Amino acid sequence: MASSVAEIERELAQMRGAETAGGASYQRTSVMTHIAWVPEPWVGAAENVLAGLAERHPSRTIVLLPEADAGDQLDAEVEIDCFPVGANRSICTETVRIRLRGETLHAPASVVQPLLVSDLPVFLRWRGEPEWESEQFRQLIDVADRLIVDSTEWDGLPSPYARLCEIFDRVAVSDIAWTRTSRWRSQLASLWPEIEGVRQLRVTGTPAQALLLAGWLRSRLGHDVALEHEDSDRLVGVDVDGSPTPFPPGAAPDPADLLSEQLDQFSRDRVYEEAVRAAAQS
């Protein structure tokens, strides 16, 4: 257990040395630094997703676990996972789980910055709705090249979308809820030009999926589209002006696949941003 950034770096160096001593060539092929801000209610879900990512996205992953009123110093656990890619050769990923306490809870950037892999992009996955005005959120989006959220995890929509719009010029943003609508957006686009005059959309899915689909249509068509929403834990139906849209082909991706797709994106998604702006006005 490490209690400082210096001890974290020392443990990583020792583990890399142990891998090399075991006879395999240690090759850290990090393509990014992946930071995850994970409050306690989201720990189980976050760990399940991370378990499915390691081999697909070799990276240094820094999991930040905020713990208020739990002491004055951080505690960190360091883990290296290696995957064989040939004789005496393996690809290794590094995971650092840091429990932020005391002063470090309020200054996460000071903990993260020394651990970033030089010259590689930084992705920040924020579980739950961001604390928009918090110092932690402001610090970490200034460190990140891309913020990844899942607005399905947010209450009180569409109000939080207005807050999200405020940071589009500060950091590129991905929304896993938006990614979950991709098959349906393709299906709706295939109805062009008949869909051009649509006035009513009925969506059976999560509030985020319904709002984002309606916002996307409004922003693309340039006119208002009324939304009727039937709640479901997944997107299972879309009606256009009372007519059901055929169910799109293919299976819905699992959570690790959804995050993996966002970790391959590097530029701003202007279509998504316009959809969020339109959704915020619902």
MARFILUM-896960 format. One line per 4 residues: number of its first residue (from 1); their letters; for each residue x, z, y of N, C-alpha, C, O. Coordinates in steps of 0.02 Angstrom, whole numbers, plus 50000, padded with zeros to 5 digits. Atoms other than C-alpha are relative to their C-alpha. Layout:
<timars>
NUM = A = X,Z,Y,X,Z,Y,X,Z,Y,X,Z,Y ~ ...
</timars>
This chain:
<timars>
1 = MASS = 50042,50000,49941,50000,50000,50000,50044,50000,50062,50087,50044,50070 ~ 49961,50005,49939,50074,49946,50167,49961,50030,50058,49900,50026,50060 ~ 50033,49969,49942,50038,50037,50330,50025,49972,50066,50011,50001,50119 ~ 49978,50033,49939,50120,49919,50455,50011,49926,49985,50017,49906,49927
5 = VAEI = 49988,50071,50009,50147,49733,50484,50069,49989,49968,50076,49945,49925 ~ 49933,50006,50029,50332,49755,50443,50000,50013,49925,50034,49978,49887 ~ 50004,49986,50071,50289,49832,50275,49963,49944,49963,49980,49929,49905 ~ 50035,50057,50031,50167,49689,50238,50049,49943,49988,50052,49915,49933
9 = EREL = 49952,50055,50007,50303,49560,50269,50053,50016,49947,50074,49972,49910 ~ 49951,49981,50050,50425,49659,50163,49971,49994,49929,50006,49972,49883 ~ 50031,50006,50066,50303,49667,50017,49992,49927,49980,50002,49910,49921 ~ 50006,50071,50016,50271,49480,50028,50067,49972,49978,50071,49934,49929
13 = AQMR = 49934,50024,50019,50458,49446,50023,50020,50024,49931,50049,49986,49892 ~ 49983,49973,50065,50480,49560,49873,49962,49965,49944,49989,49952,49891 ~ 50040,50033,50051,50338,49477,49778,50023,49928,49990,50024,49904,49933 ~ 49973,50067,50008,50408,49304,49813,50064,50001,49960,50076,49958,49918
17 = GAET = 49938,49993,50038,50576,49363,49748,49986,50014,49927,50023,49988,49884 ~ 50017,49985,50069,50494,49431,49591,49976,49938,49963,49992,49929,49904 ~ 50023,50063,50031,50409,49264,49557,50059,49956,49983,50061,49926,49929 ~ 49941,50042,50012,50575,49173,49574,50042,50028,49943,50068,49991,49901
21 = AGGA = 49960,49969,50052,50663,49299,49463,49969,49990,49931,50004,49992,49880 ~ 50033,50011,50064,50533,49265,49328,50014,49932,49970,49991,49918,49915 ~ 49980,50064,50028,50604,49091,49305,49963,49941,50028,49985,49884,50018 ~ 50038,50055,49970,50475,48988,49398,50023,49987,50071,50043,50034,50106
25 = SYQR = 49983,50018,49932,50514,48895,49557,49941,50017,50046,49886,49989,50038 ~ 50054,49979,49955,50412,48978,49695,49992,49948,50054,50039,49932,50091 ~ 50013,50050,49949,50330,48849,49806,49937,50020,50038,49882,50011,50012 ~ 50058,49983,49959,50217,48913,49944,49980,49938,50039,50013,49919,50087
29 = TSVM = 50022,50062,49968,50122,48757,49992,49941,50013,50046,49890,49979,50042 ~ 50055,49983,49955,50015,48836,50126,49983,49941,50045,50027,49909,50073 ~ 50023,50052,49954,49910,48712,50222,49966,50030,50061,49945,49994,50106 ~ 50033,49966,49944,49838,48843,50341,50011,50075,49993,50035,50100,49942
33 = THIA = 50012,49928,50005,49819,49025,50383,49925,50009,50004,49892,49985,50051 ~ 50072,49989,50003,49644,49080,50336,49987,50074,50013,50004,50117,49973 ~ 50019,49932,49982,49581,49236,50424,49926,50010,49985,49886,49967,50000 ~ 50071,49984,50012,49419,49318,50367,49985,50069,50029,50015,50119,50009
37 = WVPE = 50024,49936,49973,49332,49453,50469,49940,50021,49958,49888,49988,49959 ~ 50049,49983,50051,49231,49547,50339,49977,50073,50007,50007,50118,49979 ~ 50029,49933,49999,49126,49699,50386,49976,50021,49931,49964,49979,49888 ~ 50013,49973,50067,49083,49812,50240,49941,49968,49962,49948,49956,49902
41 = PWVG = 50055,50029,50039,48912,49737,50196,50015,49932,49970,49979,49909,49925 ~ 49985,50068,50022,48994,49567,50168,50059,49997,49952,50079,49942,49932 ~ 49938,50001,50040,49143,49619,50061,49990,49965,49932,50029,49923,49913 ~ 50011,50030,50066,49069,49573,49891,49992,49925,50003,50023,49889,49964
45 = AAEN = 50011,50072,49994,49009,49401,49947,50064,49964,50020,50079,49910,49994 ~ 49938,50032,49978,49174,49364,50034,50050,49995,49944,50084,49944,49937 ~ 49951,50001,50055,49279,49410,49883,49980,49947,49948,50024,49914,49919 ~ 50022,50052,50048,49173,49297,49770,50019,49931,50024,50041,49889,49984
49 = VLAG = 49983,50066,49973,49202,49149,49886,50075,49990,49998,50099,49936,49979 ~ 49927,50007,49999,49388,49182,49905,50028,49986,49931,50077,49949,49924 ~ 49976,50011,50069,49409,49186,49716,49995,49927,49980,50034,49903,49939 ~ 50008,50070,50016,49349,49006,49709,50041,49953,50043,50039,49892,50032
53 = LAER = 49963,50042,49953,49464,48944,49847,50074,49994,49987,50104,49943,50005 ~ 49927,49993,50000,49640,48994,49802,50037,49938,49977,50083,49915,50011 ~ 49964,50057,50027,49692,48846,49696,49987,49937,50039,50030,49892,50042 ~ 50018,50061,49963,49601,48717,49803,50031,49998,50069,50047,49944,50095
57 = HPSR = 49974,49997,49932,49667,48777,49971,50057,50051,50002,50047,50107,50026 ~ 49944,49952,49996,49838,48858,49953,50013,50020,50072,50024,49977,50115 ~ 49995,49977,49931,49855,48965,50107,50024,50072,50000,50028,50105,49948 ~ 49994,49928,49990,49901,49133,50175,49933,50023,50026,49912,50005,50082
61 = TIVL = 50066,49974,49981,49733,49222,50181,50008,50072,50023,50036,50113,49988 ~ 49998,49933,49972,49717,49375,50291,49929,50025,50006,49891,50001,50048 ~ 50067,49973,50000,49560,49474,50254,50000,50064,50042,50034,50112,50026 ~ 50003,49943,49955,49519,49594,50396,49937,50040,49985,49881,50014,49989
65 = LPEA = 50055,49956,50019,49410,49742,50344,49994,50055,50052,50030,50106,50047 ~ 50006,49949,49947,49355,49840,50498,49969,50065,49974,49917,50063,49941 ~ 50025,49935,50022,49331,50026,50464,50003,50048,50059,50055,50078,50073 ~ 50004,49953,49944,49274,50130,50612,50002,50072,49972,49975,50086,49919
69 = DAGD = 49997,49929,50017,49310,50317,50605,50029,50013,49930,50004,50056,49894 ~ 49971,49992,50067,49420,50301,50450,50074,50014,50003,50110,49998,49955 ~ 49929,49986,49995,49589,50358,50512,50032,49965,50059,49998,49932,50098 ~ 49965,50026,49942,49722,50303,50634,50048,49943,49984,50079,49916,50030
73 = QLDA = 49952,50053,50015,49826,50175,50541,49969,49951,49950,49923,49967,49913 ~ 50025,50050,50046,49797,50016,50445,50027,50013,49929,50079,50043,49920 ~ 49978,50002,50069,49809,50003,50257,49995,49928,49977,49945,49894,49990 ~ 50000,50070,50021,49855,49837,50178,50020,49994,49927,50064,50030,49903
77 = EVEI = 49982,50017,50069,49861,49768,50002,50021,49927,49999,49988,49884,50029 ~ 49971,50067,50002,49965,49613,49966,49995,49974,49929,50009,50009,49881 ~ 50010,50030,50066,49931,49493,49823,50025,49928,50002,50013,49892,50050 ~ 49979,50069,50006,50012,49331,49767,49972,49972,49934,49980,50002,49881
81 = DCFP = 50026,50034,50059,49924,49212,49647,50036,49934,49992,50042,49895,50039 ~ 49962,50061,50013,50024,49073,49566,49965,49959,49946,49938,49985,49897 ~ 50033,50047,50045,49958,48919,49477,50051,49950,49975,50082,49916,50016 ~ 49949,50046,50026,50070,48817,49361,49982,49927,50015,49925,49906,50007
85 = VGAN = 50010,50071,49986,50093,48634,49410,50052,49958,49962,50061,49899,49977 ~ 49950,50035,50039,50228,48587,49286,50048,50049,49970,50041,50110,49979 ~ 49950,49957,50031,50375,48654,49189,50039,50038,50053,50068,50008,50098 ~ 49961,49956,49955,50454,48802,49281,49983,49989,50073,50027,49996,50117
89 = RSIC = 50019,50010,49931,50356,48763,49438,49928,50022,50010,49885,50010,49967 ~ 50068,49977,49986,50203,48841,49517,49987,49998,50075,50034,50000,50115 ~ 50022,49995,49930,50105,48839,49679,49970,50069,50010,49930,50091,49970 ~ 50022,49931,49989,50073,49010,49753,49963,50007,50066,49981,49976,50116
93 = TETV = 50037,49982,49939,49949,49077,49879,50008,50075,50011,50019,50113,49965 ~ 49990,49930,49981,49961,49241,49971,49936,50027,50033,49907,49995,50077 ~ 50059,49967,49971,49817,49359,50011,50020,50070,50024,50049,50109,49987 ~ 49986,49935,49971,49835,49508,50126,49933,50030,50022,49899,50003,50065
97 = RIRL = 50062,49965,49981,49687,49629,50137,50019,50059,50043,50056,50104,50021 ~ 49980,49949,49952,49701,49739,50289,49939,50040,50023,49891,50012,50048 ~ 50053,49956,49976,49590,49888,50326,50021,50023,50071,50069,50061,50079 ~ 49984,49986,49930,49589,49901,50516,49970,50067,50020,49910,50078,50013
101 = RGET = 50022,49933,49980,49579,50078,50582,50032,50019,50066,50084,49991,50085 ~ 49970,49975,49938,49611,50169,50745,50014,49944,50050,49971,49902,50063 ~ 49983,50049,49949,49703,50065,50874,49999,49928,49973,49980,49882,50010 ~ 49999,50069,50027,49722,49915,50758,49931,49971,49993,49923,49910,49994
105 = LHAP = 50069,50024,50004,49533,49904,50741,49981,49963,50065,49942,49915,50063 ~ 50017,50029,49935,49525,49860,50926,50050,49947,50023,50041,49916,50075 ~ 49949,50049,49982,49679,49748,50928,50020,49959,49939,50078,49958,49921 ~ 49983,50036,50062,49667,49636,50773,50049,49943,50011,50087,49927,49965
109 = ASVV = 49953,50055,49988,49764,49494,50855,50072,50023,49995,50115,49985,49973 ~ 49931,49974,50004,49918,49604,50866,50022,50009,49928,50082,50007,49914 ~ 49984,49995,50071,49909,49627,50677,50007,49931,49969,50053,49919,49929 ~ 50003,50066,50031,49870,49447,50634,50057,49954,50022,50087,49920,49980
113 = QPLL = 49953,50050,49974,49989,49350,50746,50068,50000,49965,50094,49946,49951 ~ 49936,50003,50035,50152,49405,50662,49996,49973,49928,50046,49954,49899 ~ 50009,50022,50070,50078,49355,50493,49979,49927,49994,49972,49901,49939 ~ 50019,50070,50003,50027,49178,50541,50057,49957,49974,50115,49970,49989
117 = VSDL = 49949,50046,50025,50118,49038,50450,50015,49949,50056,49970,49914,50079 ~ 49980,50040,49942,50214,48944,50584,49979,49927,49993,49986,49898,49939 ~ 50015,50072,49994,50153,48770,50638,49943,49977,49955,49936,49916,49944 ~ 50057,50019,50040,49999,48773,50526,49935,50022,50035,49936,50072,50071
121 = PVFL = 50063,49982,49967,49816,48777,50583,49975,50068,49976,49990,50090,49921 ~ 50028,49934,50014,49724,48942,50588,49924,49994,49999,49893,49973,50048 ~ 50073,50000,50007,49545,48955,50523,49976,50072,49998,50006,50115,49966 ~ 50029,49933,49998,49438,49107,50559,49929,49998,49972,49885,49967,50001
125 = RWRG = 50067,49994,50029,49289,49144,50445,49971,50067,50022,49999,50120,50005 ~ 50031,49939,49976,49174,49271,50528,49936,50012,49961,49888,49973,49967 ~ 50060,49984,50039,49049,49353,50411,49949,50036,50044,49967,50080,50083 ~ 50052,49972,49959,48882,49398,50489,50002,49970,50070,50043,49928,50085
129 = EPEW = 50000,50024,49930,48838,49367,50671,50058,50030,50038,50068,50090,50035 ~ 49946,49972,49960,48987,49384,50786,49975,50051,50051,49919,50046,50077 ~ 50014,49954,49944,48990,49529,50907,50027,49965,50062,50086,49973,50080 ~ 49980,50049,49951,48994,49407,51051,50043,50029,50056,50089,49996,50080
133 = ESEQ = 49963,49970,49944,49059,49526,51183,50057,50045,49979,50090,50075,50021 ~ 49949,49953,50023,49179,49624,51074,50070,49973,50013,50082,49913,50013 ~ 49931,50019,49990,49364,49624,51107,50029,49968,49936,50070,49923,49940 ~ 49975,50028,50063,49396,49588,50923,49983,49926,49994,50025,49885,49976
137 = FRQL = 50021,50071,50005,49296,49426,50928,50038,49957,50050,50063,49904,50032 ~ 49965,50039,49949,49375,49367,51090,50073,49990,49981,50100,49935,49988 ~ 49930,50006,50019,49550,49403,51027,50009,49949,49943,50054,49907,49945 ~ 49989,50041,50060,49528,49316,50860,49982,49927,50011,50015,49883,49982
141 = IDVA = 50013,50071,49988,49447,49156,50924,50055,49969,50043,50064,49909,50042 ~ 49944,50027,49961,49594,49140,51044,50060,49986,49954,50103,49945,49972 ~ 49946,50013,50049,49710,49145,50892,49983,49939,49957,50028,49903,49935 ~ 50022,50050,50049,49607,49023,50787,49996,49930,50030,49984,49922,50090
145 = DRLI = 50014,50070,49983,49599,48834,50791,49928,49982,49984,49899,49937,50015 ~ 50069,50015,50020,49430,48835,50706,49965,50064,49978,49993,50103,49940 ~ 50043,49944,50020,49292,48966,50689,49948,49974,49951,49916,49923,49963 ~ 50049,50018,50051,49184,48958,50533,49949,50056,49995,49966,50114,49981
149 = VDST = 50054,49951,50004,49016,49047,50535,49948,49974,49949,49954,49918,49925 ~ 50058,50021,50039,48857,49041,50431,49940,50030,50035,49925,50089,50025 ~ 50054,49973,49961,48708,49059,50546,49940,50021,49957,49893,50051,49982 ~ 50050,49973,50046,48600,49090,50392,50005,50077,49998,49956,50111,49983
153 = EWDG = 49988,49927,50003,48677,49266,50402,49976,50036,50064,49984,50097,50069 ~ 50017,49971,49935,48608,49294,50579,49926,50016,50005,49884,49980,49978 ~ 50069,49984,49984,48449,49381,50634,49983,49975,50070,50027,49960,50110 ~ 50022,50014,49932,48345,49337,50786,50011,49930,50024,50011,49918,50084
157 = LPSP = 49992,50069,49979,48372,49150,50785,49935,49976,50035,49881,49998,50016 ~ 49941,50039,49981,48372,49044,50890,50045,50031,50054,50093,49999,50075 ~ 49962,49972,49943,48439,49163,51025,50076,49999,49990,50111,49981,50036 ~ 49927,50002,50008,48614,49178,50947,50031,49931,50010,50091,49927,50026
161 = YARL = 49972,50067,49990,48635,48989,50959,50021,49990,50073,50069,49954,50087 ~ 49980,50006,49930,48641,49004,51148,50068,50032,50012,50108,50007,50051 ~ 49934,49967,49994,48788,49124,51131,50054,49957,49968,50110,49952,49994 ~ 49952,50042,50034,48873,49007,51009,50020,49941,50045,50079,49922,50047
165 = CEIF = 49985,50056,49955,48860,48863,51134,50053,50017,50052,50090,49974,50074 ~ 49954,49979,49948,48961,48964,51258,50073,49996,49980,50117,49996,50023 ~ 49930,50001,50022,49118,48956,51151,50023,49932,49974,50080,49925,49951 ~ 49981,50065,50026,49117,48772,51103,50062,49971,50034,50100,49934,50003
169 = DRVA = 49941,50025,49964,49249,48735,51235,50061,50043,49989,50116,50026,50013 ~ 49943,49955,50013,49360,48878,51175,50029,49989,49931,50090,49997,49921 ~ 49977,50007,50069,49370,48843,50988,49953,49952,49964,49893,49953,49977 ~ 50043,50042,50042,49307,48712,50865,49960,50045,49953,49984,50097,49930
173 = VSDI = 50045,49958,50038,49159,48780,50767,49971,49962,49941,49951,49904,49948 ~ 50036,50025,50059,49092,48749,50591,49947,50051,49982,49956,50111,49992 ~ 50055,49957,50021,48928,48818,50527,49980,49980,49929,49958,49923,49917 ~ 50016,50015,50069,48899,48828,50340,49925,49985,49992,49906,49946,49948
177 = AWTR = 50072,50016,50002,48710,48827,50372,49990,49926,50016,49946,49894,49986 ~ 50003,50071,49983,48735,48655,50451,50021,49957,49941,49990,49906,49926 ~ 49976,50037,50058,48833,48595,50301,49947,49997,49945,49941,49947,49911 ~ 50053,50000,50051,48689,48646,50187,49945,49950,50014,49906,49933,49969
181 = TSRW = 50052,50049,49983,48577,48523,50280,50025,49929,49992,49986,49882,50004 ~ 49971,50068,49997,48693,48373,50256,49963,49951,49956,49950,49894,49977 ~ 50036,50047,50044,48601,48297,50107,49933,49981,50031,49912,49923,50025 ~ 50066,50015,49971,48435,48311,50198,50007,49958,50063,49965,49916,50077
185 = RSQL = 49990,50043,49941,48506,48237,50359,50012,49928,49978,49986,49882,50010 ~ 49989,50068,50025,48567,48087,50259,49934,49969,49977,49921,49910,49988 ~ 50064,50025,50025,48396,48072,50178,49954,49981,50058,49922,49929,50056 ~ 50041,50015,49942,48307,48079,50346,50026,49938,50037,49987,49897,50060
189 = ASLW = 49971,50058,49967,48427,47953,50422,49983,49935,49964,49978,49882,49995 ~ 50017,50060,50038,48385,47833,50281,49930,49974,50015,49913,49918,49996 ~ 50068,50020,49983,48206,47828,50347,49998,49959,50065,49944,49937,50085 ~ 49998,50039,49938,48263,47739,50506,49980,49927,49985,50000,49900,49934
193 = PEIE = 50022,49979,49933,48181,47655,50601,49933,50035,50001,49909,50056,50054 ~ 50067,49969,50001,48015,47729,50541,50001,50070,50029,49951,50093,50057 ~ 49996,49931,49976,48076,47903,50588,50010,50006,50075,50006,50060,50103 ~ 49983,49999,49929,48114,47854,50767,49948,50035,50043,49965,50069,50092
197 = GVRQ = 50052,49970,49959,47946,47913,50833,49973,50066,49974,49920,50087,49995 ~ 50025,49937,50029,47930,48074,50732,49986,50052,50053,50024,50059,50101 ~ 50020,49948,49952,47841,48214,50824,49994,50069,49968,49996,50120,50003 ~ 50010,49936,50034,47819,48350,50692,50045,50004,49939,50046,49958,49898
201 = LRVT = 49957,49988,50058,47943,48421,50567,49979,50066,49968,49970,50117,50002 ~ 50015,49939,50037,47898,48547,50433,50055,50011,49949,50068,49968,49907 ~ 49942,49986,50041,48045,48629,50345,49988,50063,49959,49968,50115,49985 ~ 50002,49942,50044,48042,48744,50194,50073,50017,49983,50105,49983,49944
205 = GTPA = 49930,49980,50007,48209,48834,50200,50013,50062,50042,49966,50097,50062 ~ 49984,49943,49958,48301,48967,50298,49986,49983,50073,49982,49924,50091 ~ 50010,50015,49929,48269,48986,50485,50056,49958,50030,50043,49913,50070 ~ 49944,50039,49973,48443,48919,50522,49995,49927,49980,50005,49883,50022
209 = QALL = 50005,50069,50022,48416,48763,50418,49943,49964,50036,49951,49906,50056 ~ 50057,50031,49965,48246,48729,50497,50018,49985,50073,50005,49930,50097 ~ 49983,50009,49929,48310,48753,50675,50053,49946,50010,50049,49906,50056 ~ 49947,50049,49993,48466,48649,50648,49976,49929,49984,49996,49882,50018
213 = LAGW = 50028,50066,50015,48371,48505,50568,49957,49975,50058,49962,49917,50078 ~ 50041,50020,49942,48245,48504,50711,50044,49985,50061,50031,49936,50097 ~ 49955,50012,49944,48385,48518,50839,50038,49935,49993,50049,49899,50042 ~ 49965,50063,50012,48478,48374,50758,49955,49941,50016,49977,49894,50049
217 = LRSR = 50046,50056,49986,48325,48261,50764,49988,49993,50076,49988,49938,50102 ~ 50012,50004,49928,48289,48307,50946,50059,49969,50037,50051,49927,50081 ~ 49941,50024,49965,48468,48274,50999,50015,49927,49984,50040,49891,50027 ~ 49988,50069,50019,48478,48109,50904,49947,49953,50028,49962,49897,50049
221 = LGHD = 50055,50044,49980,48306,48041,50952,49987,50002,50075,49957,49956,50103 ~ 50009,49995,49928,48305,48102,51131,49931,50020,50022,49912,50009,50080 ~ 50066,49975,49981,48130,48176,51127,49984,50062,49959,50017,50077,49909 ~ 50016,49938,50034,48047,48337,51073,49971,49986,49931,49934,49938,49921
225 = VALE = 50027,50001,50068,48009,48366,50890,49976,50071,49985,50016,50117,49982 ~ 50027,49934,50014,47892,48511,50852,50021,50022,49930,50027,49981,49885 ~ 49976,49973,50064,47948,48625,50711,49949,50049,49971,49926,50094,50006 ~ 50037,49952,50039,47844,48712,50580,50045,50023,49944,50074,49982,49908
229 = HEDS = 49952,49973,50048,47944,48827,50467,49966,50042,49948,49926,50087,49964 ~ 50020,49957,50056,47904,48898,50296,50062,50030,49970,50108,49994,49949 ~ 49938,49966,50019,48031,49028,50244,50015,49993,49925,49970,49999,49883 ~ 49975,50003,50068,48135,49005,50086,50074,50016,50004,50106,50005,50055
233 = DRLV = 49929,49983,49999,48309,49063,50036,50044,49939,49992,50105,49945,49996 ~ 49962,50061,50001,48362,48882,50016,49956,49942,50024,49895,49948,50026 ~ 50036,50057,49972,48313,48712,50085,49970,49959,49943,50006,49927,49905 ~ 50032,50033,50057,48184,48639,49966,49948,49948,50021,49920,49915,49978
237 = GVDV = 50050,50050,49981,48069,48530,50071,50000,49985,50074,50009,50029,50116 ~ 50005,50022,49930,48054,48429,50231,49943,49949,50004,49943,49899,49969 ~ 50054,50046,49988,47894,48346,50291,50007,49970,50070,50023,50007,50117 ~ 49995,50035,49936,47896,48217,50432,49930,49975,50018,49902,49932,49984
241 = DGSP = 50068,50018,49979,47731,48202,50526,49951,50003,49942,49908,49960,49934 ~ 50046,49987,50055,47643,48271,50373,50017,49967,49935,49984,49980,49884 ~ 49981,50035,50061,47729,48159,50245,50063,50031,49970,50113,50037,50005 ~ 49940,49970,50031,47850,48238,50120,50057,49949,49997,50048,49891,49981
245 = TPFP = 49939,50040,50008,48028,48172,50124,50024,50006,49928,50027,50061,49901 ~ 49975,49996,50068,48095,48126,49951,50059,50048,49995,50102,50051,50039 ~ 49946,49953,50010,48210,48260,49882,50066,49962,49994,50070,49914,49955 ~ 49938,50038,50002,48390,48204,49910,50036,50007,49933,50028,50057,49899
249 = PGAA = 49964,49996,50064,48500,48164,49760,50058,50050,50003,50080,50070,50056 ~ 49942,49956,50004,48639,48277,49700,49980,50073,49999,49923,50091,50016 ~ 50011,49928,50004,48655,48464,49675,50026,50034,50063,50075,50011,50093 ~ 49976,49961,49943,48674,48592,49815,50068,50030,49983,50077,50056,49928
253 = PDPA = 49933,49972,50014,48857,48647,49831,49998,50076,49997,49955,50108,50028 ~ 49996,49927,50003,48907,48825,49788,50037,50026,50061,50067,49987,50098 ~ 49970,49973,49939,48972,48945,49922,50074,49983,50009,50096,49971,50065 ~ 49929,50016,49993,49156,48912,49884,50009,49927,50021,50053,49911,50061
257 = DLLS = 49996,50070,49981,49127,48724,49898,49982,49991,50074,50014,49951,50109 ~ 50020,50005,49929,49040,48748,50066,50056,50020,50047,50070,49986,50096 ~ 49945,49978,49958,49184,48846,50139,50059,49952,49993,50093,49937,50042 ~ 49945,50046,50011,49311,48728,50060,49993,49938,50043,50042,49914,50071
261 = EQLD = 50011,50060,49959,49232,48580,50151,50018,50014,50072,50047,49970,50106 ~ 49984,49985,49930,49251,48669,50318,50075,50008,50011,50100,49995,50066 ~ 49928,49992,49994,49433,48706,50284,50038,49933,50000,50098,49931,50010 ~ 49971,50067,49995,49463,48519,50279,49986,49967,50067,50008,49911,50079
265 = QFSR = 50018,50029,49935,49394,48492,50455,50045,50028,50054,50061,50088,50055 ~ 49953,49977,49948,49507,48500,50606,49975,49985,50072,49997,50018,50119 ~ 50022,50018,49933,49416,48420,50754,49930,50028,50014,49896,50051,49968 ~ 50066,49977,49981,49259,48469,50850,49947,49954,49970,49957,49894,49963
269 = DRVY = 50057,50037,50026,49092,48415,50776,49949,49995,50056,49908,50039,50065 ~ 50043,50008,49942,49000,48347,50928,49927,49995,49980,49883,50019,50016 ~ 50069,50006,50022,48843,48305,50829,49971,50069,49985,49914,50084,50004 ~ 50022,49931,50013,48831,48485,50768,49989,50037,50066,49939,50071,50074
273 = EEAV = 50006,49964,49936,48861,48552,50944,49936,49980,50036,49901,50022,50065 ~ 50061,50023,49967,48720,48445,51013,49938,50025,49964,49888,50042,49996 ~ 50056,49972,50038,48605,48502,50873,49989,50074,50016,49932,50096,50022 ~ 50006,49929,49983,48642,48684,50913,49971,50009,50069,49929,50052,50080
277 = RAAA = 50027,49995,49932,48608,48658,51098,49925,49987,50000,49887,50021,50034 ~ 50071,50014,50004,48441,48580,51055,49962,50055,49964,49906,50072,49983 ~ 50032,49946,50038,48401,48718,50929,49993,50062,50044,49944,50099,50038 ~ 50002,49940,49957,48441,48852,51059,49941,49998,50048,49921,50051,50073
281 = QS = 50056,50006,49953,48299,48786,51166,49932,50005,49965,49880,49996,49997 ~ 50063,49996,50038,48169,48809,51028,49958,50059,50023,49904,50071,49997
</timars>
